[in-house]
Amino acid sequence: MKSNPELGTFIRKSAVSKAFLYFSYVILVLFTAISLFIYFKAIKPVNEGTMNFSGNVSILYYCIVFIMALGLIIFTTALYLSKGSVFYLYQNAIVIANKGSKETLYFKDIEDVYLFTSGKRIFDINNIAVRKNSTAPWHPISARYSDIYKVIAFIRSAHRSVNVPLLLRKLEEGESATFTYVDFKDLAMKQFMAINTNSYLNIKTKTILLFQDKLVLDSQVIYFKEIHHFSITDLTNQIQLVNNNDETVFKKSYNSVFSTDTFTALLNELINKNKFKD
């Protein structure tokens, strides 16, 4: 893929890692060799009477069937896991290729960037999913993809740099910006209960409305001029807003908010703007 005037500079390609598939090839060849060895060095000599075998020769056939079945199961599993969309990352967009078709998602049109952790890791973000809006399908890039950490870092940075100025302009014109979040307890349950990527994406969401001078969460309204402290704690990984009475009026897990890098950058801009406003 080459750079494009609309898409911008080509950054990298990311596809499902083929390491397990290559390993399965080796296993299948090895198991086939073992099966052939059993047949030509044991079964055939016994049948020809050139080798004594006290047991039932059928057990050797069962061994071959078991070995080859196991090899084929490993190969089939690896083949299934090796399939998936291919992502081409550009400066301005993501091009998704899947089964001969291509879809282009411009960062300015991506509303939700969802960060989550799978596997045995607890705090390490190793999955990312993007979508245009709450009714559009997710496009997940899981931990099975090549250069996953570089992919995650680039998408987060590109989405923030493109959308923060766009949304600030929108807010200045009197409109609102909508952000989606998931309750932390639901995220925690996914960490221990989800069985695949689709399980992580099957979530119930709520919304946060940002205005130029306030944040609206459910029935709660938080005015930025009343906030004297905004932080993202390293230890608990939480976004916190503390008002002038030292009360924590907003607390959310960093990863529970979709497009959280864009969200926190906007919060920082809006709180500082209102704090020093005459």
C-alpha positions in Angstrom: 0.0 0.0 0.0 1.3 3.5 -0.9 0.6 6.9 0.5 -2.5 8.6 -0.8 -3.5 12.3 -1.0 -6.8 11.7 0.8 -5.5 9.0 3.2 -2.2 10.6 3.9 1.1 8.8 4.7 1.0 5.1 4.9 2.0 4.0 8.4 1.8 0.2 8.6 -0.1 -3.0 7.9 -1.5 -5.2 10.6 -2.8 -8.7 10.0 -3.4 -11.8 12.2 -0.1 -13.3 13.2 0.7 -16.5 11.3 3.0 -18.0 14.0 0.5 -20.5 15.3 -0.4 -21.5 11.7 3.2 -22.2 10.8 3.6 -24.1 14.1 0.6 -26.2 13.1 2.2 -27.1 9.8 5.3 -28.4 11.6 3.1 -30.4 14.0 1.1 -31.9 11.1 4.2 -32.9 9.2 5.7 -34.4 12.4 2.6 -36.3 13.3 2.4 -37.6 9.8 6.0 -38.8 9.9 5.3 -40.6 13.3 2.2 -42.3 11.8 4.2 -43.5 8.7 6.9 -44.7 11.0 4.4 -46.7 13.1 2.9 -48.2 9.9 6.1 -49.1 8.1 8.2 -50.1 11.1 5.5 -51.9 13.2 2.2 -52.6 11.5 3.5 -53.8 8.1 6.2 -56.1 9.5 3.6 -57.6 11.9 1.2 -58.2 9.0 4.0 -59.8 6.9 5.1 -62.0 9.8 8.6 -60.5 10.0 8.0 -59.0 13.4 6.5 -60.6 16.6 3.8 -58.6 18.3 2.0 -60.1 21.4 -0.9 -57.6 21.4 -3.7 -56.8 18.9 -2.3 -55.0 15.9 -5.4 -52.9 15.7 -4.2 -50.8 18.7 -1.4 -49.5 16.4 -4.0 -48.4 13.9 -5.9 -46.6 16.7 -2.6 -44.9 17.6 -2.2 -43.6 14.0 -5.9 -42.4 13.9 -5.5 -40.6 17.2 -2.2 -38.9 16.2 -3.4 -37.8 12.8 -6.8 -36.6 14.3 -4.9 -34.5 16.9 -2.6 -33.0 14.2 -5.6 -32.1 12.0 -7.5 -30.6 14.9 -4.5 -28.4 15.7 -4.1 -27.4 12.0 -7.8 -26.7 11.6 -7.8 -24.5 14.7 -4.7 -22.6 13.6 -6.2 -22.1 10.1 -9.5 -20.7 11.7 -7.6 -18.4 14.0 -5.4 -17.1 11.2 -8.4 -15.6 9.4 -9.4 -12.0 9.9 -9.5 -8.6 8.3 -6.3 -6.9 7.3 -5.8 -3.3 8.6 -3.8 -0.7 6.6 -3.1 2.4 8.8 -2.7 5.8 7.2 -2.2 9.2 8.6 -5.9 10.1 8.1 -7.7 6.8 8.0 -7.8 3.1 8.4 -8.5 0.9 5.4 -10.0 -2.5 6.3 -9.7 -5.3 3.8 -11.8 -8.4 4.3 -12.7 -11.2 1.8 -12.0 -9.1 -1.3 -13.8 -6.0 -0.1 -12.4 -2.8 1.4 -13.8 -0.2 3.8 -12.2 3.1 4.6 -12.7 4.7 8.1 -11.5 8.3 8.4 -10.4 9.2 11.9 -12.6 12.3 11.8 -15.6 9.9 11.3 -14.7 7.5 14.0 -16.8 8.2 17.1 -15.8 5.3 19.4 -12.4 3.9 20.1 -12.7 1.0 22.6 -9.6 -0.2 24.5 -9.7 -3.5 26.4 -7.5 -6.2 27.8 -7.8 -9.9 27.1 -5.9 -13.0 28.2 -4.0 -13.3 31.5 -3.1 -9.6 31.5 -4.9 -7.3 33.8 -3.7 -3.8 33.2 -2.0 -4.2 29.8 -4.2 -2.9 26.9 -3.8 -5.4 24.1 -7.0 -5.0 22.0 -8.6 -2.0 20.3 -11.9 -1.7 18.4 -13.2 1.2 16.4 -16.6 2.1 14.9 -18.3 5.1 13.3 -21.1 5.4 15.8 -23.2 3.4 18.3 -25.3 1.7 15.6 -22.3 0.8 13.3 -20.4 -2.5 13.6 -17.2 -2.7 15.5 -13.9 -3.3 13.8 -11.7 -5.1 16.4 -7.9 -5.5 16.2 -7.2 -8.1 18.8 -4.0 -9.3 20.5 -3.5 -11.9 17.8 -2.6 -9.1 15.3 1.0 -8.2 14.4 2.5 -5.1 16.0 -0.6 -4.7 18.1 0.9 -2.3 20.6 2.2 0.0 17.8 -1.2 -0.2 16.2 -3.0 0.8 19.4 -0.6 3.7 20.1 -1.0 5.0 16.5 -4.8 4.8 16.4 -5.2 6.5 19.8 -2.8 9.3 18.9 -4.3 9.9 15.4 -7.9 9.9 16.7 -7.1 12.4 19.4 -5.1 14.8 17.2 -7.8 14.8 14.5 -10.9 14.9 16.7 -10.0 17.3 19.5 -9.8 20.5 17.3 -13.0 19.4 15.4 -15.0 18.8 18.6 -13.7 22.0 20.2 -15.0 23.9 17.2 -18.3 22.1 17.5 -18.6 23.0 21.2 -17.7 26.7 20.5 -20.7 26.8 18.1 -23.0 25.8 20.9 -23.4 22.1 20.1 -22.6 19.1 22.3 -20.2 16.2 22.0 -21.4 12.7 23.0 -19.1 10.1 24.5 -20.0 6.6 25.4 -18.8 4.6 28.5 -19.2 1.3 30.2 -19.6 0.7 33.9 -16.4 -0.5 35.4 -18.0 -3.6 37.0 -19.2 -4.6 33.5 -15.6 -4.2 32.2 -14.3 -6.3 35.1 -16.8 -9.1 34.4 -15.7 -9.1 30.7 -12.1 -9.5 31.8 -12.9 -12.8 33.6 -16.0 -14.1 31.7 -15.4 -13.2 28.0 -14.5 -16.1 25.8 -13.6 -14.3 22.6 -13.4 -10.8 21.0 -17.1 -10.7 20.2 -17.9 -11.3 23.9 -15.8 -8.2 24.8 -17.8 -6.2 22.3 -21.2 -7.3 23.6 -21.6 -4.5 26.2 -24.2 -2.2 27.6 -23.2 1.5 27.3 -24.2 4.8 28.7 -23.5 8.3 27.5 -21.7 11.5 28.6 -22.6 14.8 27.1 -19.9 17.5 26.9 -20.8 21.2 26.4 -18.5 24.1 26.3 -19.2 24.9 29.9 -20.4 21.6 31.5 -20.5 17.9 31.5 -23.9 16.0 31.8 -23.9 12.5 33.1 -27.3 10.8 33.7 -29.1 13.5 35.7 -25.9 15.0 37.1 -24.6 18.3 35.7 -21.0 19.3 36.4 -20.0 22.9 35.6 -16.3 23.2 34.6 -16.0 26.6 36.4 -16.6 24.7 39.6 -13.7 22.2 39.0 -10.4 23.0 40.6 -8.7 19.7 40.0 -8.6 17.3 37.1 -6.5 14.2 37.2 -5.8 10.8 35.7 -4.3 8.7 38.5 -1.5 6.4 37.6 -2.2 3.9 40.3 -6.0 3.3 39.9 -6.1 4.5 36.2 -9.1 6.7 36.9 -10.3 10.0 35.5 -11.3 12.3 38.4 -12.9 15.7 38.7 -12.8 17.4 42.1 -14.8 20.6 42.7 -14.0 23.6 44.8 -15.3 21.9 48.0 -12.8 19.0 47.5 -15.6 16.7 46.5 -15.0 14.1 43.8 -17.9 14.8 41.4 -16.8 12.6 38.5 -14.8 9.3 38.6 -14.5 6.9 35.7 -12.0 4.2 34.8 -9.8 5.5 32.0 -10.5 2.5 29.7 -14.3 2.5 30.4 -14.8 5.6 28.3 -14.7 5.2 24.6 -12.2 7.5 22.8 -10.9 8.2 26.2 -7.7 10.0 24.9 -9.9 12.5 23.0 -12.3 12.8 25.9 -9.6 13.6 28.5 -7.9 16.1 26.1 -11.2 17.9 25.7 -11.8 17.9 29.4 -8.4 19.5 30.0 -9.0 22.2 27.4 -12.5 23.0 28.6 -11.7 23.0 32.3 -8.7 25.3 31.8 -10.7 27.6 29.5 -13.5 28.0 32.1 -11.2 28.3 35.0 -9.5 31.4 33.6 -12.6 32.8 32.0 -13.5 36.3 33.2 
